[in-house]
Amino acid sequence: MQRALAIAAAALVACGGPQLQERVADLSQHLPATLEAQNARSGDPRTAKIRVWADPGVRALPRWREHVSDQLDYASQLLTPLLGVRLQVERWGEWNRTGELHEALRSLAEADPGEGAMFVIGYVTPSDKAHKVMSQLGDAQTLGKHVVVRAWAEGPETEKLAATLPDLGEAERAEILGAHRRHKQAVVLLHHLAIALGGIAEADASWILHPSYSTQQAGFAERTRELLTQAIDNRLADNGEEVVATALLESIEKSEWGGWIPAHRDEVTRRLRNVIDSHRAGKVATDIPPAAYDHLTRVKELARRGDTQNAIADLDNVISAYPGNAALHQLKCEILLAKPGVGDKATRTACARAGELAPGDPVPHFLVGEALARTGDIAGARAELAQAQAKIANLPTNPEDAWRRLIAIYQAMGALTWTEEVIAQAQLENDPVAAQVAQIRARYGVPRGTKLVRPEHEAALVAAVKKALELVYASKYAEAEKALRAADRRWPGAPGLAAARCDLLLRRGQLAGARAACAKALATEPRTSWALYLSGVMALNDPRTVQTGITQLQKAIAVDPELGQAWRTLGKAYQRAKDHAALEKLAKDYQAQFGQALPP
């Protein structure tokens, strides 16, 4: 709106005389500043999903949604070049709340916990006064998801602005008042979004994070932009609160800036430390002493640069002052695992000491177990991770995070059985990982609860099936045969290997052998999806067994929904059978599963 007025003003100046130029210059003095980013971020903007709630007082205002949308759009016009994000409303909600502003943030969190959204923004009934203090115009908490904004107080704000304006026509007056509404509401929103991201109050009244609103506020200080960028990037990466707090705290303390209001800086850093400490409390190991924070920032930086020798030397100095602090020994374990590695005696000693000082803490075992798995020492990794698993149930807080970490480690190892055992013990049967494990079992023919393959060898069997199929796809049939024979000697009777052999024989035109191999796979594991798919393909080639082929393909899709070949082959079978109803349903399901149309 300000830009539109400026363009109109320029046109009038060009066409008018000195009196008109003076008139336009006078009007421009009454417009608020235009929001702008000093340093634009390159690249396409990311989307920050938000949900907007309005209380009854806001919903009673004329064109309230139009005004709020306009203010959100104006805020995005700054956030897009500033942080590379654009606000996108995914839902408008009716918020049935009453009461004071300071109670609104809690009420908003109860109405919408914020899951799946970057921010939840609540608009509350306007005040009966024209406030300037930001704490009276909205509310937010450091690292929170919820932001409250007071709606524009039409009467008081108009009355206050009218006293500063010259004699204006109705249209001019409406334009200027609209510009002020848009600017103030966008600035208040941006102020509290910045607070939620970990921003610190700025001393200069022309910056948006100043404690009081000003019509001259146009952006954020560069140092603040750096903080907000770190916070928004971490949030978009779906990093946890502890990760965000740690990054912000290190950034704040690494480089002091005189433009922040000291009292609020201390309040924010206190809040960030509390977040970090509350998460570390769930690890059982005692917290790192506050007096050591600065020293450890240097230690971590040295370690990040690969200077392990000096990092450990500095860390040992801190440990000598706090010899019983498990968190410090755990940090030493982490640094040494990176270099010189898990095979080093000093590394294992440091990790063992961390475990001794915090006997209920599974983290040292996680660290060593992951490192051993990366070296291929599956037995050693299993021993460490079994110790971690025994300790998780004793954690005072956040045991689910530890369960999920263990699940992720086993999943990365390809240990299907161990992954399933942890999912069951943690009572997370509906976790997406469970479905992923089931799909791997089906696709590569690894039966559950079988003696054909030991849990520690499941990843190797899956890799062997994949390798054989890749050779088949590449028409390297002799090499594929050789690979299958070697794998058969190690895992005789494995359904996945039989399915791969079925594929090999089918491509060689040996239909009888292919059918026998697929039948062998399905006799051992009826859920082997590749054998089901190939059996369906072969059955469709015989007019007498078309329905059998369709049934086999339906089974393949049921046990392995990601097997696109089975969907497409079944679609062609329905077309040949002229089963239009089945084809229509399959096409609809295919679109939902793969996000694209079923090929004709």
N, C-alpha and C positions, 0 to 999 in steps of 0.2 A: 504494500500500500504506500509506504514511504517513497519507494522508487517510482510508482505511478504518479504520485504528486510531484516528484521532482521533474519527471519527464514533461508533465503538463505545464509545470512552471517554466521550464526551459522554452517550451513552445510559445507561451504567452510573452516571455521576454523578447523572443525573436520577432514577434509580430507587433509588439506594443511600444509605447514611448517610455520616457523616464518615470512617469507616475506609475505606470503598470509595473515596471521593473522594481520600483520601490515597494509596491504592494506585495509582489511575489517574494521579495527578499524578506519582508516583514513576516509573511506567513511561514516561510521555511524555518524561521527561528523558533517556531512553536512546534515543530515536528520532533519526535524522539530520534535517537541515533539509529542507524541501520545495522542490524546484526551482521557481522562478517568475521571470517577466520583469517588471521594474518598469514598463516602458513598452511596452504591447502595440501591435503593428503592425496596422493595419486592412487589410481586404481578404482575399480568399480565399487560402489558402496555396498556394505553388507546390510542385511535386514535385522533390525532389533524389534522383535515382536512384543507388543504391549497390549494390555487389556485396560479399558477405561471404564470406571464406575462413576455414576453421578447420583448424589443424594436427592431427596424429594425437592429441596429448595432450589437446586440447580435445574432439575428437570422442569420446574415451573417457569423458568425464564424463557422469554421468546427466543427462538432460533438458537437454543443453547448448544445443540450438537454441531450446528454449522460454525458457531464461534469457536468451540473447542477444537474442531477439525482444522480451522484456519490457524489457530495458535500452535497446534501440533505440527502443522506443515511449516510454519515459520521457524519453529525450533529445529526441525529437520534440515532446513536450509542452512543452518549454522553447523549442525552436527555432521552433515554429509561431508563438507570439505574439512572440518576440524578433526573428526575421528573416523571418518569413512563409514558411518552408519546412518541408516534412515529409519525413522520410527514408522512402524506399520501396525495399525490397530487390527487385532484379530477378533476382538469382541467388545461390544458395548453392554455394560451391565447396569441394572437398576439397583441402587444401593440404599437400602432402607435403614439409614442411620440418622441419629439426632445427637445433639450434645456439643461439647466444646471441641475446638480444633485439636487440642493436645491429646484427646481421646480417639481422634479419627484414625490415626495410623494403626493402632491396635485393632480397631473395628474393621479396617480395610483388610488387614492380614487374616482376620477370622473369616471374612466374607470370601476371600480369594487368597489361598496360601501362595500363589504365584508359580506353581509348577508349570514348566514349559514356556514361561514368559520371561523376557528380559526385565520388564518392569510392569508393575500394576499401579496405575495412576488413579487416584480418587479425587473427584472434584466436589467440594463442599460448599454449602450455602454461603453467599457473600456476606461480608461484615456490614454493619451499619456505619462504618467509618472508612475513610480512605487511608489505609496504612502504608507505611514505607518500610518498616522493619520486616525483614524476610521471614523471621520466625513467626510473625503474625499473619503472613501471607501463605504459608505452607509448612510442610514438615517432611522430614526424611531422616534416616539414620545411616551412619557409615556402614557400607557394604550391605545395605538392605535392598530389597526388591521393591518396596512399597514407597510411594510418593503421594503426598496430599497437597492439593492446590486449592486455594480459595477462589471461587468464581469472582468475576469482575463486579465490583460494587457500583452499579450504574449511577445511582443518585449521588452518593458522596463523591465519587471520582469526577463526575461531570461538573458538580458544583465547584470542586477544587480547581479543576482545569479552566472553567469558565472565567474565573477571576484573573487568569493570566493571559487570556486571549483578547485580541482587538475585536472591533465590531465586524462580524462576519455574516455572510449569507448562510442560509440554512444548509446548502450543499457543502460549502467549504467547512462549516462547523462540524458537520457529520463526518467528513473525511478525516479531519484532524483528530476528533475524538476517537474514531475507529482506529487510527494509526496508534494512538496511545494505548487503547485497549489491547490491541494485538501485540504491541511491544512489551507492555508490562506483564501480561499473562504468559507470554513466551519466555521472558527473562526469569520470572518466578519459577516456571517449570524447569528451565535449564539450571537454575541455581540449585534446586533440590535434587534433580537428577545427578548433578555433579557431586553433591553431598553423599548421595547413595553410592556413587562410584569411588568414594574415598577422597574427594576434593577437600582442600583446606581453605578457610576464609582468607580472602585477599584484602590487603590494607588499602589499596587504591580504590576510591569510590567509583571509578569508571569501569572496573572489572565486574563481571556478573557474580562472582563469589564474594563480593563485599556484603557485609551483614545488612545493609540497607539498599533499597531499590533506588535507582536513578534513571532518568530518561536518557542519560548519556552513556549508559552501559551498552557496549557493542560486542564484547567477546570475553575470552579468558586470557590470563597471562600465559606466556609460553611455558613456564615451569608447570603451571597447572595443567596445560594441555598434555604435557608429557605424562603426568600421573593418570589423567583420565584415559589416555591412549592405552597405557598398561592395563588399567582396570577393564576397559571395554574389550580389549583383545583377549584377555584371560576369560572373561565371561562368555564371549562368542565361541571360544575354544572349549567351553563347558568345563573349565577347571574349577576345582572346589574353592570354597571360601578361604581355606588355609593358604592355598597357592596364591590367591589374589592378595591376601593380607601380607604374606611374606614378600612378594614382589614390590608392593607399595612401600612397606616399611624400609626395605633395603634402599629403594629409590629415594625416599625422603631423607634418610639418615646419611646416605652417600654424599649428597650435595645440598648443603644448606642454602636457603633463599630468603632474603630479607623482606620479600613482599608478602609473606604470610603473616597473619596475626598470631603471635606466639602462643597465646592461651588456647586458641583452637587447634593449632599444630600439635600441642601437647595432648589435647583431648583426643585427636584423631590417632596419634601414635599409640596412646594408651589403649584405645579401642582395638587397633590392629594387633597389639601384643596380646590382648585378652582373647582375640579370636585364635591366634596361633597357639596360645597356652591351653585354651579349652580343647583344641583338637589334639594337642600332644598329651593331654591328660588321659585320653583314651588309649594311649600307647603304653601306659603303665610307667615307662621310664620317666624319671623326674625331669622337670623343665630345665632348660638351659638358664643359668643365672642371668638376670637382667644386666648385671655389670659386665657380663662377657659378650653381650650382643655386638658391640662395635668391633671387638677383637675377632669374633667369629665371622663377621662380614668379610674381613681381610682373608681369613683362612679359606672361606668358600671361594673367594675370587682367585686366590692362588691355585686352589684345586681345579677350578674351572679352566684356568689357563694351562693346566697340566704340570704345574710346579709342585708336585707332590712332596718333595723333600722339604721345602720351606713351609708348605701348608701344615705338614705333620709336626715340624719343629715348633711352629707357632701354637698349634693346637695342644701339643704336649705341655707347653708353658701354662696354658689355661687349665689343663687337666691336673697339673701339679697343685694348683690352687683349689681345685674341687675334685679330689681323687675319687670320691664316691658318687659322682654325678653320672648316671647311666647314659643320659642323652649325649654327653660329650664323647663318651666311649663309642656310642653308636655312630656318631658323626665320623669318628676316626675309622671305624669299620667301613663305612660307606666310601670314604676317600681311598682307603687302601684296596678295596674291592675293585675300584676303577683302575688303579695302578699301585702296586705291581700285579694285583689280581688275586683270585681266590686260592690259587695254588701256593701262595707265599705263606711261610710259617708265621710271620709277624701279622699278616692280615687275619689269619684264623685266630691268633691269640687275642687280637683286638676285638674281634667279633664275639669270641667266647667270653671275654671280660664284660662286654656290654650285656650279654645274656645273664651272667652271674649277678650283676648289680640290679637287674630288673627281671627276676626269675619268672614273672607272670607275663612278660612281654613277648609276643610272637615275632616282632619286627626283625630282631637280629637273625632269626631263623629264615624269615622271608628273604632277607638280603643275601644270605649265604646260599640258600636253596636256589634262588634265581640265577646267581652267578655260576653255581655248579651245573645247572641245566644248560646254560649257554655254552659250557665247555663240553657238553655231551655226557657228563657224569650223572646219569639218570638215577642210579642207586644212591649216590651221595645226596643228590637233590631231594629224593624221596625221603631219606632219613631226616633231613633238616625240616622239610615241610610237614612231616608227620608230627614232629615236636611242636611246630607252630600251630598245627591243627588242634593239638591237645590243650593249648593255652587260650585259644580264642574265646571259648565259653566263659572264661574267668575274667574277661575284660570288663571294667566297670562301666564303660560307655562305648557306643559305636561298634558293637561286635559285628554288625552287618557289613561295615566297611572292610573289616578284616576278612570275613568270609568271602566277600567279592574279590578281594585281592588274591586270596588263595585259589579261588576258582579261575581267575584270569591267568595265574601262573601255570596251573595244570593245563588249561586250555591251550596256552602258548606252547607247552611241551607236547601237545597232541595226545595227552594221557586221558583217553575218553572215560575209562572206568573211574579213575581217581576224581575226575571232574564231577561225574555223576554222584559219587559218594559224598563229596562236600556239599553239592547242591541239596542232596537229601538231608544231610545233617543240619544244614543251615535253614532247612524248610523253605527253600526258594525254588520249588518245583516249577513254578510258572515263569521263572527267569528265562529271558530269550536265549541264554547260553544252553539251556537244556534242549531247546529245539534245534540249535545248531549242532550239538553233539549227536542228537538223534539223526539228523540229516547226513552227517559224515558216516555214521554207522550204516545207513541205508545205501548211500552212494557208493561206498567202497567195500561193502560187504564185511563188516566187522561185527559179528553178533555180540549181544550183551550177555554176560555171564558164561562165556564159552571158555573151554580149555584149549581151544585152537591157538590162542595167542595170549600171552601174559600182558598185564596192563602196561608194564614198562616197555613193551615192544609194539604197542598199538600204533604209535606214530610211524615206526619203521614199516609196518605192514601197509598202512595207508600210503606211504611214500612209494612202496614197491608197486602197488596197484596203479597209482598215478603214472609212474614211470612206464609201466607196461602199456597203458592206454595211450600215452603220448607217442610211444614208438609205433603203435598200431595206427594212430591217426596220421603219422608221418609216412606210412606205408613201408616202414622198416620192419617187415614181418619176421625176418630171420633174427634180428636183434630182439624183437619182442618175444619170440619163442624162447630165446636163450634167457632173457630176464625172467620169464614166467617159470621156467624150469628151476632156476636158482631160488626163486621165491617159494616155489612149491616144496622144495627140499626143507626149507626153514619153517614154513607154515602149511603142512600138507592138509588139504581139504578146506582151505580158507575160501569162503564164498566169493569174496571180491576178486581173488585170483581166477576162480572158475568163470566169473562173469567176463573178466578181461580176455580169457581164452576163448569164450563164446564169441566175443567181438572179433578176435583175430581169425577164427575159423570161418565166421560168416563172411568176412571181407575176402577170404581166400576161396569162397564158393563152396566150402565143405559144410553143407546145411545139416547133414545128419550129426556130424561132430559138434556143430554149434548148438544144435538143440540139446544134445546130451550134456554139454558143458553148462548151459543155462539151467537145465533141469537139476543138475548136481548142485549148482549154487543155491537154487530156490529150495531144494530139499533140506539143505543145512540151515539156510536163513531165508524164510519166505519174504522178508522185507528188503532183499537186495534189489534196489531200484534199477540198476543198470541191467541186471538179468531179466527183470520184469519188462523193461522197455524193449530189449532185444527180442525177448520171447513174443511180445506183442507185434513187433515188426515182422517177424518170421510168420506168425499166424495169419497176419493180414494178407500175405502173399498167396494164401490158399483159400479159395472161395468157401470151402467147407468149414473153415475155422475162423472166419471173420469176427464172429461174436466173441470167441476166445481171445483173439487179439485185442479187441476193444476192452475186454475185462482186464487183461494184463496191463494195458496202458493206464486204465483207471486206477489200478492198484499202485502202479509206479508213481503216479501223480499224488496219490494219497499219502504215501510214505516219504516222498521227496518232492515237495511242491516247487522246488527251484529247478527241477529237471525240465527245462524248456522244450527239449526234443520230444519228450513224451506228449506234451500238450499239443505241439504242432502236428505230430503224427496222428494223434487222436482226432484232431480237427479234420484232417484229410479223410480219415476213416468215416466220420460222421457225414462228410460231404458225399462220399461214395454210397453210403447207406441211405442218403437222403433223409437223415434224421435231423430235421431243421430245428426242432425244439432243443435237442441235446446240443447241437452246434451253437445255437444262440446262447445257451447257458454257459457253455465252455468259453465262448468269446468274451462274455461278460466277466467270468472268473479270471480269464487270462489278463484282461485289461487291469483288473484289480491287483493281480499278483505281480505283473511285470511293468505296469504303467504304459503299455502300448497295445495297439490292436493286434489281434490274432492274425497272422499272415494267411492269405487265401490259399 
